[in-house]
Amino acid sequence: GDSVTQMEGPVTLSEEAFLTINCTYTATGYPSLFWYVQYPGEGLQLLLKATKADDKGSNKGFEATYRKETTSFHLEKGSVQVSDSAVYFCALILNTDKLIFGTGTRLQVFP
Amino acid sequence: NAGVMQNPRHLVRRRGQEARLRCSPMKGHSHVYWYRQLPEEGLKFMVYLQKENIIDESGMPKERFSAEFPKEGPSILRIQQVVRGDSAAYFCASSWDSQNTEAFFGQGTRLTVV
């Protein structure tokens, strides 16, 4: 079935370090891809999305490119801040069905 | 425009009691999704509803769990005869169409069964 696989966390970085969180997917068709962020004690917020191959989603300095050839949607940020500490979820949706989430990756950024 | 409102934020129930979780979608949204997040795990889809209709309940346990989204009022996720394993965070999301290209999430209800 359709699924999303994320790198396990926690990812621990110093402020201003470069961030990559890997995400790969398995889908029977051509899904839309999303990154959601969950701050402590909060619900999920959409961070960015891409709806077709080679699209790049970006927001708040985060970027992810929809790579059909590698079925990936890795999240990157050039310089993380302490305020970026949160759990990041990669997700897909296919054929107007429900969102399917990865297990989440916890990011911890230290000053 | 208020976001997705879930209540209560925290709910404690003894084993065998009933839990009722409420979700008011964003104004104008007619599609509601419920997800469950177990500790240190991702979100698992439970059920997708439109007004007065259950569209997809493939992720919901067959027993003790039910959901509704009436014509008027919030969506309700009901868990009867709760057990310790039901302890989790339950999130509701809403969208204005079935494309679900941007689902907005509530802050969740954290259910603890003691």
Chai-1 contact restraints between the chains, C-beta under 6 A:
chainA,res_idxA,chainB,res_idxB,connection_type,confidence,min_distance_angstrom,max_distance_angstrom,comment,restraint_id
A,E42,B,Q107,contact,1.0,0.0,6.0,A-B,restraint_1
A,G43,B,F91,contact,1.0,0.0,6.0,A-B,restraint_2
A,G43,B,F105,contact,1.0,0.0,6.0,A-B,restraint_3
A,G43,B,G106,contact,1.0,0.0,6.0,A-B,restraint_4
A,G43,B,Q107,contact,1.0,0.0,6.0,A-B,restraint_5
A,G43,B,G108,contact,1.0,0.0,6.0,A-B,restraint_6
A,L44,B,F105,contact,1.0,0.0,6.0,A-B,restraint_7
A,L46,B,E102,contact,1.0,0.0,6.0,A-B,restraint_8
A,I93,B,N100,contact,1.0,0.0,6.0,A-B,restraint_9
A,T96,B,S98,contact,1.0,0.0,6.0,A-B,restraint_10
A,T96,B,Q99,contact,1.0,0.0,6.0,A-B,restraint_11
A,K98,B,F45,contact,1.0,0.0,6.0,A-B,restraint_12
A,K98,B,Y48,contact,1.0,0.0,6.0,A-B,restraint_13
A,F101,B,G42,contact,1.0,0.0,6.0,A-B,restraint_14
A,F101,B,L43,contact,1.0,0.0,6.0,A-B,restraint_15
A,G102,B,G42,contact,1.0,0.0,6.0,A-B,restraint_16
A,T103,B,E41,contact,1.0,0.0,6.0,A-B,restraint_17
A,T103,B,G42,contact,1.0,0.0,6.0,A-B,restraint_18
A,G104,B,G42,contact,1.0,0.0,6.0,A-B,restraint_19
